Amino acid sequence: MKLDTPQKRIVTGIILVVALAGLCAYYATEYQNHLKYPSYEVILSDYPQGEVVNVGGVVTSTFNGGFLMVKNHQSHLVTMKVLNDTPVTVEDSVSVVGVLAPDNTIVNVERVEVTEYWNYIFLLLRSFLVLIFLIFIFHKYWSFNWKSYEFRRR
């Protein structure tokens, strides 16, 4: 397929964007069906007490023998109480796999993954710096021609 005119490039770009948007919409509606353990959507609609669930959120407080975490799931603030001795601090991001008990409590925890708050901020900073570097390198070797809607090597 030869994209020698601006109209062909624009039509091809629109087709690619529509295809990408369709794939994103499909993923957003179907990913819950392919999870190994149920998550917040299943917990909020049909409370599977006694089943292993996978939940995540931000730690809001800690206490002796566990912690509380909050997740904003589709404009519903869900607070989960996790009974586990894993050392966490407030504002850490946590993912927990465990058995769901009454009153949004997770017991018999199988796995806890903790992302510390400072580590998350450091990851964002690194990503931002790499993005600036890549934009600089791209701009150094390529330019955009507005008349023909194409990138050209400098």
Secondary structure, DSSP 8 states (H G I E B T S, - for coil): ----SHHHHHHHHHHHHHHHHHHHHHHHHHGGGG-SS--HHHHHHS--TTSEEEEEEEEEEEETTEEEEEEEETTEEEEEEE-------TT-EEEEEEEEETTTEEEEEEEEEEE-HHHHHHHHHHHHHHHHHHHHHHHHHEEEETTTTEEEE-
